[in-house]
Amino acid sequence: MPAVTGPIERPRVGVVKLASCDGCQLTLLDLEDQLLDIAERYDLAQFPEATSRRWDGRFDVLFVEGSVSTPEHVEELRELRGRSDLLVTIGACATAGGIQALRNYLDQPTVAAAVYPEPAYVASLATATPVGDHVTVDLELRGCPISPSQILELLTALRVGRRPQLPAEAVCAACKRRGIACVLVAGGLPCLGPVTAAGCGALCPAFGRACYGCFGPVAGANVAALSERFAGLPSPPDDIGATFALFSNWAEPYRSTVAASPALANHPDAREPQTESEER
């Protein structure tokens, strides 16, 4: 994140979407107790889920939701980056390609023919990729959807002129603080918590479910070691690579493991994104 230069009196905020379900935008709207205060302290210049108004000037901060999936997305994103002081990706789609990046591992013509009656009319890129593959990203808010507390922390930090305090640890740390029994050790479930960034409050393990990796890989994630641990479970997954093929499947080191899945290993699209990246 760029150096903080000081508080901004009434930051001009924009929210835009690419290929996504709008869930991260809805997280903003779900801040019901704080929404009026946010509208008073921030100039919401553009926010598709809340208003049809569009802004063609500069943004102090621009939140981008969704993956880059069409040539038009690339053009729009680069234009928006040029007039944004701070660009923040929100959600798994924008930060890691999201669920739609699963198509990157499949035979594209076959998928298109199965979905569309006239595939030739659909102008899609060969891969669905995160925003950071195309423009410089200043900060990421991960999750599917994002954490309400994290978006509030970022907005507060921007308003007062300090760096946002976001977690930089694995989900396992949140489990330990909450006193949640380890679903991997005690339950034998293939939990991605040891290699997934915190931010959700260990929601799934709190209900006895394995972590699905919504927040993407934590720094230094040892996916290979966790995969070996999965193989040694009493009831190991039939396809360990497919265990990582969820919300953040296109983020390394998840991607290499997903691409090694027996069901996906033969597809060349899984090895390298086929999009033109911006020169930095």
Secondary structure, 3 states (H helix, E strand, C coil): CCCCCCCCCCCEEEEEECECCCHHHHHHHCCCCCHHHHHHHCEEEECCCCCCCCCCCCECEEEEECEECCHHHHHHHHHHHCCECCEEEECHHHHHCCHHHHHHHCCHHHHHHHHCCCHHHCCCCCCCECHHHCCCCCEEECECCECHHHHHHHHHHHHHCCCCCCCCCEHHHHHHHHCCCCCCCCCCCCCCHHHEECCCCCHHHHCCCCCCCCCCECCCCCHHHHHHHHHCCCCCCCCHHHHCCCCCCCCCCHHHHHHCCCCCCCCHHHCCCCCCCCCC
